[in-house]
């Protein structure tokens, strides 16, 4: 199953090292492919460096694409993490 949604980044410093690391840890055991798209650049969300290369700032909108058998559960986890500002 493929799911696509958009989310606003609430973190004051955007998607810097700490949230990027949280995302990768969150996704390390999921089977689905997860992509983040920002300003026409699409990257693998299971890579800290790829997420950092996007240079996403506060209040920016990121498109999240999840494709795989556990897509619904994975998307829910990602959206929850964004909503809770990755624990910051």
PETAKA-V826645 format. One record per run of one state. SS is the DSSP state (h for helix, s for strand, l for the rest). FROM is the first residue (numbers start at 1). LEN is the number of residues. Records with the same first field share a line. If there is no record, write none. Layout:
# PETAKA-V826645
SS = FROM-LEN  FROM-LEN
This chain:
# PETAKA-V826645
l = 1-1  9-8  28-5  39-2  45-3  55-6  68-3  84-1  88-1
s = 2-7  33-6  41-4  61-7
h = 17-11  48-7  71-13  85-3
